[in-house]
Every structure is written in structure tokens, then in C-alpha cells.
Amino acid sequence: MTETRISFQDLIERIHNVPSLPEVVTRVVRLVNDPRSDAERVGKIMTSDSAMVAKILRLVNSSYFALPEPVHDLDQAIVILGFKTVRSVALSISVLNLFQQESAGFNMRSFWLHGCVCASICRLVAERQGSVDPDLAFIAGLLKDIGLVLMAEYAPDETRSTLAVARELRYNLARAAHKVMNTDHTEISAWLCRKWELEPILIEAIANQNFLEGAHSLELVSILQFAEYLCALKRLRIAGDCGEPSLDQDVWKHLGFDKTKLVDILADINDEVDRARELLNAAT
């Protein structure tokens, strides 16, 4: 194991080129967070990127959404799905294409399959829970582990050691990281989302995704933990996550439904895995 114990500040100082979202997506993110925005303004900005629009329409017309009739243009997609959903689609496409490092040290396809499944489960649970925006939950689920990719690129030795510790001691990834470093991928994930000017509630939830105690967005953190727990039960985990599947019992309280719902949601996971593969295929 490496003796270097880099801190969060040490790691981000190594990141000389912060991964940037396409300008169109950055503008749309800002616009969606503006209460004065509307679907027409979102559409006008997005149509300036024809390649992005083509990918959005390809996904909208795939079995991922399973719409009864084909969608022919972006304005129609926004009307049918809402501009928040179209924003989450555009952000997903951008991120999935932005992070495809072959040198990550783990299988990127598996990493993003986990992310897409987790995102889909987060949306599903948010829809049933009722107080969290499903599109916000989707984005949080997709991005919550993205810091691992930055760790693999800018702290490769420490990341390899972290993965080895996790396998040897059967730890989850964050716990293993703190045996090697003074930071973990959740902190890096939240930092990147802050750089991208995403919603504060999303950033805070990602930073505290492993800890209900002290979290402000208890419902969203609970959704993230529940989705990760279901992924673990189905053996759909990110590289190095070797801890036993477990769930804080307070999660049920914040979700607002009882454990009988677990059976119903587990029954839907296979469909969500298929939808996640569809998202990956259409986006990349």
C-alpha cells in the first residue's frame, strides 16, 4: 500500500484541466435553475448544438422512454417530457461521453451501467416517495460516484491501493479510500458537481451520500442509499465496492413507505437494468 496520504486539497490541485460540460448543457443547467425560464428558452439554446439534439431525439425515441408515437423535433420532446427531463437527458449524454477513460483501471462500461441503473432507481423511488424531484434524483444517482474516475486519473497509485484494500478487507469504496487517503470519491464527486454549478441540494446529497446523520437533504440522501443498496443486492456495483449490502433503518422513515415496497421495487430492477443499457447505447 502506498504511504502517501493525500488530502482532498492535494488531489484537486492535481486536476489542471477540470472536465467541462458542453457550453449548451451548462447554459441549460443554469436556465433550468432559473424560475423565470420556460420550455421555449431551453429549446432555443439546445437547438444550437445539432449533434446533441440528434442524440437526445435518438434516446427519446428509443425503448428507454417507450413513447407511443415518434418524436420528430426537440420542441415536441420538451412538450412531452418537460424541460427538466430533457435537461437530465442532455446532462446524461454529455457526462457519459465525457468520461470514457480507457486507463481508469476498471471497466468503464460496468461503471456507467451501475451509474445508469442507480439513476433510474433513484427516479423510480423519487416518483413513489413524492417529495423529491425525480429528475434531480436521477442526476444525483448518475453522478454520485463520478469522483472515482477523477481519482483513477489523477491519483492512480492511491486508487489502485484503495481498490486492493476494499477487496482484501471487504470494505465499501469510501471506507477503503480512507485507509489510504484523507479523502474519498464522494468528496471529489461533490466538488465536480459544484464546478458544474448544479443544484446545491444535489451537491450536498452527493457529499453526504453515505451518512444520514448531518445531511440536510435527508430524503434525497435516503434515495441514494436505497438505490445503492438495491444495486448491491443485484450485484451491480462500482469497482472496489466490496462491503456487505446494508441499509440504515432510518432510510425507511425518510422514504415514507414501508419495507413491503422493497419487493415491488426489486421486481422492477431488471427492467431498469435494460433501460440503463438502452441509455448507454443511445448516449455513447
Secondary structure, 3 states (H helix, E strand, C coil): CCCCCCEHHHHHHHCCCCCCCCHHHHHHHHHHCCCCCCHHHHHHHHCCCHHHHHHHHHHHCCCCCCCCCCCCCHHHHHHHHCHHHHHHHHHHHHHHHHCCCCCCCCCHHHHHHHHHHHHHHHHHHHHHHCCCCHHHHHHHHHHCCCHHHHHHHHCHHHHHHHHHHHHHHCCCHHHHHHHHCECCHHHHHHHHHHHCCCCHHHHHHHHCCCCCCCCCCHHHHHHHHHHHHHHHHCCCCCCCCCCCCCCCCHHHHHHCCCCHHHHHHHHHHHHHHHHHHHHHHHHC
